[in-house]
Amino acid sequence: MRLGLEGNPGTSISDFVHLGSSSDVFNANFKADLFVLPFLNVYALLGYVHNESDTHASITISTPGPGGGEVVFDRRIPTELDGFVGGLGFALAGGYQNFFLVADVSYIQSDLGFDDKFKATIATVRAGYRGKIGTLPLQMWLGVGSWDTAATAVGHADLPDGSRFVFEADQRPHTEWMYDVGSNLEFSKRFQLVADVGFDFEGGYLLVVGPTWRFE
């Protein structure tokens, strides 16, 4: 994190402030898609995101005077963010008999109230098998994904003396890779239900539940 005045956030606080944060994120998306070729699907996303973060700051300050010394302060900083998400993507699919392979790439932009919008590229590859539960078609898969979501949050606040306080915070996921297992159950040709669970084996996880209604 860097702090400064008048648009010049050039002073890093990393030497005396150590930050750690955990977040809970709720994201609801509307997705509209179209098969332009039998193996190519293109789609658009529009959604809402709510983020609750709990940040722990350990502040170390050197004491003046002969001999010196250090004083450490621990602070907890809760924050909440709300915003909208939009994006575009495409999926390529192929298969042999009951086995299939799907590659998906999406570009997403979100506005969470900072000076700049967050941008991310997410790419996944999934390999799976098509079977049935009773008479209902079922697809099951294993996947791996790259979450390129590193970004810099830039914000400002106007001070009483007329100057502007500016901050920049670099953030990224602990690991870029996510591994998942999921399924898609087809109740009819029109209605399907997707469930997907992902882990990064570093403490992060995701759960996706998505009903799908298709128009004929």
Buried (B, 14 or more C-beta within 10 A) or exposed (E): BBBBBEEEBEEBBEEEBBBEEEEEEEEEBEBEBEEEEEEEBBBBBEBBBBBEBEBEBEBEEEEEEEEEEEEEEEEEEEEEBEBEBBBEBBBBBEBEEEEBBBBBBBBBBBBBEBEEBBBBBBBBBBEBBBEEEEEEBBBBBEBBBBBBBEBBBBBBEEEEEEEEBBBBBEBEBEEEEBEBBBBBBBEEEEEBEBEBBBEBEEEBEBEEEEEEEEEE
